[in-house]
Amino acid sequence: MYDVKRAYSLLERISFERMGGTENELKAANILKEEIEKCGVNAHFEEFEVDHSDILEATLEVVEPFNKKYNVTGVKMTGNTPDGGIIAPLVYVEDATDANLIDIEGKIVLINGRIMHKIYTKLIDKKPAGFISISGSVYDDLNNTDLDVFAIRQKDYELGKIPGVAIRAIDAQELVNLNAKTVKITLKQNEGKLTSRNVVCEIKGSTYPDEIIAFTAHYDSVKFSTGAYDNASGSVGIMELFHHFVENPPKRTLRFIWCGSEELGLMGSKAHVAQHKEELDKYKFCLNIDMIGVILGKEIAVEAAKAVAVEAVKAGKDARIHAAIDTGMSRIGFNDTAENADIVKEISQLDNIEIEGIFSHYATADCEDKAFAKVQKERFDNFICLLGKEGIEIPLKHMSNSAGAIE
């Protein structure tokens, strides 16, 4: 039986910044362990090492055709520049499509958003001298937002290291508008190891004890986040499943694994697999919970919709759904692209699926300046037009937030 008060109490207790390998991650691990052992079940830690770096210096300066320094943060695990930094031509490569990455060797590239694996792989091949990652939005309230702090993942820096820094979007816009031609970046960091851990417990099966069903969720968070949604919610979810099976003994052995350092590149789950190679054939199924209550978007929405369609067909009913559009809240939904319009079209053609509504959520409608709210409305209308070109007409269209409802 799901105990709402118990679940919410645990959610509150582990909702604090708990990055992989830090003391706060250990604090959260101890809270989870104590919660398990209240039920008379033994829990243990499985420790593993994770790479870590401390940024000592990160600077960006335009040297031609004007001179100005900009506030930046260093991208962790991207190595160091030589003493004196790197001076090189600046190229704005937008979203780093192949066409944008022609002739960038030895240059410093300015890129929209965080550097993901696909883009980093391209950069390794094209050999720029460094990169500048654009953080946030030009509409950010500078007094109430932080400049992004992040690290590239192990699968990236194992390919090689390209020194990188992050800059606010409003400053990146100025670099482009003022036609900055040559820049200097300096990056110094100390790299080392930290200890992270998985929290593991087990309930033995009564009939098939050698068959293992795993329930997993990561419990670490990212910087600047209490991680209540991602992924304290999932951690609480499998804890409630644990409570259920303590009271209702299973036929098969159940292993509950709260994974550390997922945000560093699935490090906890990889460590568990490496530490349990000899029994992997005993695992029959794994249920991983990564955020409870999320509305799935983009590519994974199709598979989720297919599963819903199968159940709807079995029940002999239509499943009526609403499509979420991410116009700027950056939490859930489809971006307003033709590719995503194709995905919605594919979902709309599934048996017993009816897309009866489409919606989005204002991010800044409570601000005096409504410029970004207008941008969001334009994006929403644009996606509806893209759907119209695909022959898809969705009857219910709604977009608001609390402030939007009263203005």
C-alpha positions as CSV (number, residue, x, y, z in Angstrom):
1,M,0.0,0.0,0.0
2,Y,1.4,3.3,-1.1
3,D,1.9,5.6,2.0
4,V,1.7,9.1,0.8
5,K,2.9,10.7,4.1
6,R,5.8,8.3,4.3
7,A,6.8,8.9,0.7
8,Y,6.6,12.7,1.0
9,S,8.6,12.7,4.2
10,L,11.4,10.8,2.5
11,L,11.2,13.1,-0.6
12,E,11.6,16.1,1.7
13,R,14.6,14.6,3.5
14,I,16.6,13.8,0.4
15,S,15.7,16.9,-1.6
16,F,19.0,18.8,-1.4
17,E,21.9,19.2,-3.8
18,R,23.7,15.8,-3.8
19,M,26.2,15.6,-6.7
20,G,28.0,12.4,-7.4
21,G,30.9,11.7,-5.0
22,T,30.2,14.5,-2.6
23,E,29.5,14.5,1.1
24,N,25.9,15.4,0.3
25,E,25.5,12.3,-1.9
26,L,26.8,10.3,1.1
27,K,24.3,12.0,3.3
28,A,21.4,11.0,1.0
29,A,22.8,7.5,0.8
30,N,22.7,7.2,4.6
31,I,19.1,8.4,4.7
32,L,18.1,5.8,2.2
33,K,20.0,3.1,4.1
34,E,18.4,4.1,7.4
35,E,14.9,4.0,5.8
36,I,15.5,0.4,4.6
37,E,16.8,-0.8,7.9
38,K,13.8,0.5,9.8
39,C,12.0,-2.5,8.2
40,G,14.5,-5.0,9.5
41,V,16.2,-5.5,6.2
42,N,19.9,-5.2,5.8
43,A,21.2,-2.6,3.4
44,H,24.8,-2.0,2.3
45,F,26.9,0.4,0.2
46,E,28.8,-0.7,-2.9
47,E,31.5,1.9,-3.4
48,F,33.2,2.9,-6.7
49,E,35.4,5.8,-7.9
50,V,34.3,8.6,-10.1
51,D,36.4,11.2,-11.9
52,H,36.2,14.8,-10.6
53,S,37.8,18.2,-11.2
54,D,38.0,21.5,-9.4
55,I,38.1,24.6,-11.6
56,L,40.9,26.9,-10.6
57,E,40.6,29.5,-13.3
58,A,38.3,30.1,-16.2
59,T,38.4,33.3,-18.3
60,L,37.2,34.6,-21.7
61,E,38.5,37.8,-23.4
62,V,37.8,39.3,-26.8
63,V,41.0,40.6,-28.3
64,E,39.8,41.6,-31.7
65,P,38.2,43.9,-33.0
66,F,37.5,45.2,-29.5
67,N,38.7,44.2,-26.0
68,K,36.3,42.9,-23.3
69,K,36.3,40.2,-20.7
70,Y,33.3,38.1,-20.1
71,N,32.2,36.1,-17.0
72,V,32.5,32.3,-17.7
73,T,32.6,29.0,-15.9
74,G,35.0,26.2,-16.8
75,V,33.6,23.0,-18.2
76,K,34.9,20.2,-16.0
77,M,37.0,17.3,-17.3
78,T,38.0,19.2,-20.5
79,G,41.7,19.6,-19.5
80,N,43.8,22.7,-19.3
81,T,44.9,25.4,-21.7
82,P,48.6,26.2,-22.0
83,D,50.1,28.8,-19.6
84,G,48.9,32.1,-21.0
85,G,45.7,30.6,-22.5
86,I,44.7,30.0,-26.1
87,I,44.2,32.9,-28.6
88,A,42.3,31.9,-31.7
89,P,39.7,33.0,-34.2
90,L,36.1,32.7,-32.9
91,V,33.5,30.9,-35.0
92,Y,29.8,30.7,-34.1
93,V,28.8,27.2,-35.1
94,E,25.2,27.4,-33.9
95,D,23.9,23.8,-33.3
96,A,27.1,22.2,-34.6
97,T,25.7,20.7,-37.8
98,D,28.2,19.3,-40.2
99,A,27.9,22.4,-42.5
100,N,28.7,24.6,-39.5
101,L,31.8,22.6,-38.6
102,I,33.7,23.1,-41.8
103,D,37.2,24.6,-41.4
104,I,37.2,25.0,-37.5
105,E,40.6,23.3,-36.8
106,G,42.6,25.5,-34.5
107,K,39.7,27.9,-33.9
108,I,37.5,28.5,-30.8
109,V,33.9,27.5,-31.5
110,L,30.8,29.1,-29.9
111,I,28.0,26.4,-29.6
112,N,24.3,26.6,-28.6
113,G,23.7,24.8,-25.3
114,R,25.6,22.1,-23.5
115,I,28.1,19.9,-25.4
116,M,26.4,16.5,-25.8
117,H,28.2,13.3,-26.9
118,K,27.2,13.5,-30.5
119,I,28.6,17.1,-30.8
120,Y,31.7,16.3,-28.8
121,T,32.5,13.4,-31.1
122,K,32.3,15.8,-34.0
123,L,34.6,18.3,-32.3
124,I,37.2,15.7,-31.6
125,D,37.3,14.9,-35.3
126,K,37.4,18.5,-36.4
127,K,40.1,19.6,-33.9
128,P,39.1,23.1,-32.7
129,A,41.4,24.7,-30.2
130,G,38.6,25.2,-27.6
131,F,34.9,25.6,-27.3
132,I,32.4,28.0,-25.6
133,S,29.1,26.5,-24.5
134,I,26.1,28.9,-24.4
135,S,24.1,28.6,-21.1
136,G,20.5,29.5,-20.5
137,S,18.4,32.0,-22.4
138,V,18.8,35.7,-23.5
139,Y,15.7,36.3,-21.3
140,D,17.3,35.0,-18.1
141,D,17.0,37.2,-15.0
142,L,20.7,37.6,-14.3
143,N,19.9,38.3,-10.6
144,N,18.0,35.1,-10.1
145,T,19.8,32.6,-12.4
146,D,23.2,30.9,-12.3
147,L,25.7,30.5,-15.1
148,D,25.8,26.7,-15.8
149,V,28.4,24.5,-14.2
150,F,28.8,21.1,-15.7
151,A,31.3,18.4,-16.7
152,I,31.6,16.4,-19.9
153,R,31.1,12.6,-19.4
154,Q,33.6,9.8,-19.3
155,K,32.7,8.6,-22.8
156,D,33.6,12.1,-24.0
157,Y,36.8,12.9,-22.3
158,E,38.1,9.4,-23.0
159,L,38.1,10.5,-26.7
160,G,40.3,13.4,-25.9
161,K,40.1,16.8,-24.1
162,I,39.2,20.1,-25.7
163,P,39.3,23.0,-23.2
164,G,35.9,24.5,-22.8
165,V,34.1,27.3,-20.9
166,A,30.4,28.2,-20.5
167,I,29.0,31.7,-21.1
168,R,25.6,33.3,-20.6
169,A,23.3,33.5,-23.6
170,I,23.0,37.3,-23.4
171,D,26.8,37.6,-23.5
172,A,27.1,35.1,-26.4
173,Q,24.5,37.2,-28.3
174,E,26.7,40.2,-27.8
175,L,29.8,38.3,-29.1
176,V,27.9,37.5,-32.3
177,N,26.2,40.9,-32.7
178,L,29.5,42.8,-32.2
179,N,31.3,40.4,-34.6
180,A,34.0,39.3,-32.2
181,K,36.8,37.8,-34.4
182,T,39.5,36.7,-32.0
183,V,39.2,35.5,-28.4
184,K,41.4,34.2,-25.6
185,I,40.3,31.5,-23.2
186,T,42.1,30.3,-20.1
187,L,41.2,27.1,-18.3
188,K,43.0,25.6,-15.3
189,Q,41.6,22.6,-13.3
190,N,42.8,19.9,-11.0
191,E,41.5,16.5,-11.8
192,G,41.2,13.6,-9.4
193,K,38.9,10.9,-7.9
194,L,36.0,10.9,-5.5
195,T,34.1,8.0,-3.9
196,S,30.5,7.4,-4.8
197,R,28.3,4.5,-3.8
198,N,25.2,2.5,-4.6
199,V,22.7,1.7,-1.9
200,V,21.6,-2.0,-2.2
201,C,19.2,-4.3,-0.4
202,E,17.5,-7.5,-1.2
203,I,14.3,-9.4,-0.4
204,K,14.8,-13.2,-1.0
205,G,12.2,-14.9,-3.2
206,S,10.2,-17.7,-1.7
207,T,9.8,-19.9,-4.8
208,Y,12.6,-18.8,-7.2
209,P,15.3,-17.3,-5.0
210,D,17.9,-17.6,-7.8
211,E,15.9,-15.4,-10.2
212,I,16.4,-11.7,-9.6
213,I,14.1,-8.8,-10.4
214,A,15.8,-5.4,-10.0
215,F,14.2,-2.1,-9.1
216,T,16.6,0.8,-9.7
217,A,16.6,4.6,-9.4
218,H,19.4,7.1,-9.2
219,Y,19.5,9.3,-6.1
220,D,22.2,11.9,-7.0
221,S,21.4,15.3,-8.4
222,V,23.0,18.1,-10.5
223,K,24.4,21.4,-9.3
224,F,21.9,24.1,-8.4
225,S,19.2,21.6,-8.0
226,T,17.5,19.9,-4.9
227,G,16.7,17.1,-7.3
228,A,13.2,16.5,-5.9
229,Y,11.9,15.7,-9.3
230,D,15.1,14.3,-10.8
231,N,15.4,11.9,-9.2
232,A,14.3,11.9,-5.6
233,S,10.8,11.1,-6.9
234,G,12.1,7.9,-8.5
235,S,14.1,7.0,-5.4
236,V,11.0,7.4,-3.3
237,G,9.1,5.4,-5.8
238,I,11.2,2.3,-5.5
239,M,11.3,2.7,-1.7
240,E,7.6,2.4,-1.7
241,L,7.8,-0.7,-3.8
242,F,10.3,-2.0,-1.2
243,H,7.9,-1.3,1.6
244,H,5.1,-3.2,-0.3
245,F,7.2,-6.3,-0.8
246,V,8.5,-6.3,2.8
247,E,4.8,-6.8,3.7
248,N,4.0,-9.1,0.7
249,P,6.9,-11.5,0.2
250,P,7.8,-12.1,-3.5
251,K,8.3,-15.4,-5.3
252,R,11.5,-14.2,-6.9
253,T,14.4,-12.4,-5.3
254,L,14.0,-8.6,-5.5
255,R,17.0,-6.4,-5.5
256,F,16.6,-2.7,-4.9
257,I,19.5,-0.5,-6.1
258,W,19.7,3.3,-5.5
259,C,22.4,4.3,-7.9
260,G,25.0,7.0,-7.3
261,S,26.6,9.4,-9.8
262,E,24.1,8.7,-12.6
263,E,24.3,12.4,-13.6
264,L,28.0,11.8,-14.3
265,G,27.3,9.2,-16.9
266,L,25.3,6.3,-15.4
267,M,28.4,5.5,-13.3
268,G,26.4,3.8,-10.5
269,S,24.6,1.3,-12.7
270,K,27.8,0.6,-14.6
271,A,29.6,-0.1,-11.3
272,H,26.9,-2.5,-10.2
273,V,27.1,-4.4,-13.4
274,A,30.9,-4.6,-13.2
275,Q,30.8,-5.8,-9.5
276,H,28.1,-8.5,-10.2
277,K,29.3,-10.0,-13.5
278,E,29.1,-13.5,-12.1
279,E,25.4,-13.3,-11.5
280,L,24.1,-11.2,-14.4
281,D,22.4,-14.3,-15.9
282,K,20.2,-14.4,-12.8
283,Y,18.6,-11.1,-13.6
284,K,15.3,-11.6,-15.3
285,F,13.9,-8.1,-15.4
286,C,14.9,-4.5,-14.3
287,L,12.4,-1.7,-13.6
288,N,14.2,1.7,-13.6
289,I,12.3,4.7,-12.4
290,D,13.7,8.0,-13.6
291,M,11.3,10.7,-12.4
292,I,7.7,10.1,-11.4
293,G,5.0,12.1,-13.1
294,V,7.0,13.1,-16.1
295,I,5.2,13.6,-19.4
296,L,7.4,11.8,-21.9
297,G,8.4,13.7,-25.0
298,K,10.5,13.4,-28.1
299,E,11.5,10.0,-29.4
300,I,10.6,8.0,-26.3
301,A,7.0,9.3,-26.6
302,V,6.4,7.0,-29.5
303,E,7.3,3.8,-27.6
304,A,5.3,5.0,-24.6
305,A,2.3,5.8,-26.8
306,K,2.6,2.3,-28.5
307,A,2.3,0.7,-25.0
308,V,-0.7,2.8,-24.2
309,A,-2.3,1.9,-27.6
310,V,-1.8,-1.8,-26.9
311,E,-3.6,-1.5,-23.6
312,A,-6.3,0.6,-25.2
313,V,-6.9,-2.0,-27.8
314,K,-7.1,-4.7,-25.2
315,A,-9.7,-2.7,-23.3
316,G,-11.7,-1.9,-26.4
317,K,-11.4,1.8,-25.6
318,D,-9.8,4.9,-27.1
319,A,-7.0,6.5,-25.1
320,R,-7.4,10.3,-25.2
321,I,-4.1,12.2,-24.8
322,H,-2.8,15.7,-24.8
323,A,0.6,16.5,-26.4
324,A,3.0,18.7,-24.4
325,I,5.0,21.3,-26.3
326,D,8.1,22.8,-24.9
327,T,8.1,26.4,-25.9
328,G,10.6,27.7,-23.3
329,M,9.9,26.1,-19.9
330,S,12.5,23.5,-20.7
331,R,11.0,20.8,-18.6
332,I,8.6,18.6,-20.7
333,G,7.3,18.2,-24.2
334,F,8.2,18.4,-27.9
335,N,10.3,21.3,-29.3
336,D,8.6,23.1,-32.2
337,T,10.4,21.3,-35.0
338,A,9.3,19.5,-38.2
339,E,10.9,16.3,-36.9
340,N,8.8,16.4,-33.8
341,A,5.7,17.1,-35.8
342,D,6.4,13.9,-37.6
343,I,6.6,12.1,-34.3
344,V,3.2,13.5,-33.2
345,K,1.8,12.4,-36.6
346,E,3.1,8.9,-36.0
347,I,1.5,8.8,-32.5
348,S,-1.8,10.0,-34.0
349,Q,-1.9,7.1,-36.4
350,L,-1.7,4.4,-33.6
351,D,-4.7,2.3,-33.1
352,N,-7.1,3.5,-30.3
353,I,-5.1,6.7,-29.7
354,E,-6.8,10.0,-30.0
355,I,-4.8,13.2,-29.5
356,E,-7.6,15.4,-28.3
357,G,-5.5,18.3,-27.0
358,I,-2.2,20.1,-27.3
359,F,-0.7,22.4,-24.6
360,S,2.2,24.4,-23.3
361,H,3.2,26.3,-20.2
362,Y,4.4,29.9,-19.9
363,A,7.7,30.3,-18.2
364,T,7.7,34.1,-17.6
365,A,4.1,35.3,-17.8
366,D,4.4,36.7,-14.3
367,C,7.2,39.1,-15.4
368,E,6.4,42.7,-16.4
369,D,8.2,42.2,-19.7
370,K,6.1,39.9,-21.8
371,A,8.6,39.5,-24.6
372,F,9.5,35.9,-23.9
373,A,5.8,35.0,-23.3
374,K,5.2,36.3,-26.8
375,V,8.1,34.2,-28.1
376,Q,6.5,31.1,-26.5
377,K,3.1,31.8,-28.0
378,E,4.8,32.1,-31.5
379,R,6.5,28.8,-31.0
380,F,3.3,27.1,-29.9
381,D,1.5,28.6,-33.0
382,N,4.4,27.5,-35.2
383,F,4.1,23.9,-34.0
384,I,0.4,23.9,-34.6
385,C,1.0,25.1,-38.2
386,L,3.6,22.3,-38.7
387,L,1.0,19.8,-37.6
388,G,-1.5,21.3,-40.0
389,K,0.9,20.7,-42.8
390,E,0.9,17.1,-41.8
391,G,-2.9,17.0,-41.9
392,I,-3.3,16.9,-38.2
393,E,-5.9,19.1,-36.6
394,I,-6.1,18.9,-32.7
395,P,-9.3,20.3,-31.3
396,L,-8.2,21.4,-27.9
397,K,-5.4,24.0,-27.7
398,H,-4.4,25.4,-24.3
399,M,-1.5,27.4,-23.1
400,S,-1.2,29.3,-19.8
401,N,0.2,29.4,-16.3
402,S,-1.0,30.9,-13.0
403,A,-0.1,34.4,-14.0
404,G,-1.4,33.9,-17.5
405,A,-4.8,33.0,-16.1
406,I,-5.2,36.4,-14.4
407,E,-3.8,38.8,-16.9
